[in-house]
């Protein structure tokens, strides 16, 4: 049992959580995606705040379970997972390492960032320039607004002819 004298530092806990994969994209962790918003001790209870990628994300319960399991395996038995919907999650919270891991996994990371094109441009049928994660060609086309999950769109590279998911800007 961990007491107030042996409590791991929140930075150590974040390091542990960097090993918890996202259930839908196991190449990135919950830390890479920016889902873990806060880690703090409240007396002898650890509180981990998570923000789902969108409020209806079906993986949120699995993420909370996996975080809890990882921390219990480290000896933390007084634990609470809080779900925070405000502020809403944004793709701006994906770390640079997370973006690189998405690309290496074959998913084009979000092209837009704060101050860039509006995420609503895709609904106005404005074509975004999305580089193929396999060959880096920008000669790509959107096949479908929705890919393997609602947070991704399906694209195809016109050069290497491979289909790929694009992690949409939110």
N, C-alpha and C positions, 0 to 999 in steps of 0.2 A: 504494500500500500504506500502510495506517495503522500507525504504530509507537506506542510508549508516549508519545512527545512530542506526537503529533497525535491521540490517542484522543479521540473525542467524549465529552462528559460523559454519564453514564447518563440524565440528564433530557432531554438533546437526543435521545438514542436513543428514549426513551419518546415524545417529540413526533413523531418519524418514524413510530413504530409506531401512533400515533393515526390515521394515514392508511391503515392496513391494514384493509380491511373484513372482517367476518365473512363467510365464504362462504355461509352459509345466510340471513343477514339483513344484506345489504350496507349498510343504513342505519346500522349501528353498527360501531364498530371493535373490534379485539381488546383495545384498552385500555378502551373503554367497557364491555365485558362483564367486565372483570377477569380475562381469560384469561392475560394476561402478569403473572406473579407477581414476577419479579425480573429485573433487568438489571444485570450487573456485569462488570467486566474481571477476568480472571485472567491476570496477566502481559500478554501481547499477544493473548490470545484473549477474544472477547466471548462471554459465556454468557447466554442468554436462557432463563429458566424459564417454562414455560407449564403451566397446569392446564386440562385439557378440562372442558367443562361437565358431562360425565359420562364415566366410564371407557371406555364403548363408543362414544363420539361418532365417527361416520364422518368428520366434517370436521376432526378433529385433525391428520391428516397434511397436509391442504390448508392449514390454518392455519400449520403449521410451515414448509411450503414457501413460502407467501406472505411470512411474516416473514423468512425467509432471503433471498428474492429482493429484498425491499425494502431490507434492510441491505446486501446485496452491491451493489445499485445506488448506495448511498451510499459505496462504497469499502471496506467491511469485508469482508475475505476470510478472516480467522481467526475462525470463528464456530461455536458449538455451541448447539443447541437441546435443552434438557432437558425431559422430560415429568415433571411432578410430580403424583402422585395424592393426596398427603397434605400439608396438609389438603385434603379434597375441595372442589371448587368449590361455591360457594353463590350464589344470586341476590342475596344481600346485597352481593356484590362488584361488581354492576352500578352504574356511576356514575349520579349524578343526571342528567347530560347524556345518558347512554345510555338511561335510562328515558324521557326526553323524546323522544329520537330514535326509540325503539321505538313510542311512541304516535303520533308524527307519521307513521310508516311504516304505521300501521294495526294494530299489534300491541299489545294491552293489556299493560303491564309487570306484573311480579309485584306482587300486592297485599300479600302477607305480607312481613314483615321480622322480624328477630330480636325475640323477645318477643311477636310477633303470633300469629295463628291458626296451628295446626300444619299443615304441608304434607300430613299424613296425613288431615286433615279431609275432603279431597276423596274419599278412598277410603271414608270412612264415609258418603258421599253428603251431607255437610253442604254446603249451597250457600254459596259465597263470593260476596260482592257485588263483581262485576267491572264497572267502568264501560266503556262502549263507547268505543273510541278515536276514533270518528268524530263522535259527537254528545254524548258524555259522559254519556249516560243510564245509570242503574244498573238499569234495567228490562231485564236480560239473563238468558239461560239457557244452561246448558252443553248442547251438542249431543253432544259426544264427549269423552272423557277424553284422546284423542290427536288432535292437529291435523296440520299439515303436517310436523312433526318430533316425535319422542318428548318433547321438552322443552316442547311447547306443547299446549294443549287448544283444542278448537273451541267457540266461543260464537256466539250470535246475539242481536242487539239486538231487543227487542220493539217499540221505538219507531221506529227508522229501518229496521228489518227487514234490516240488513246482517249477514252473517256476519263473524266476525273470530277471529284467533288470540289466545290468552292465554298469555303466557310463564309457565309454572308455577313456583311457588316450589320451590326445591331446597335 
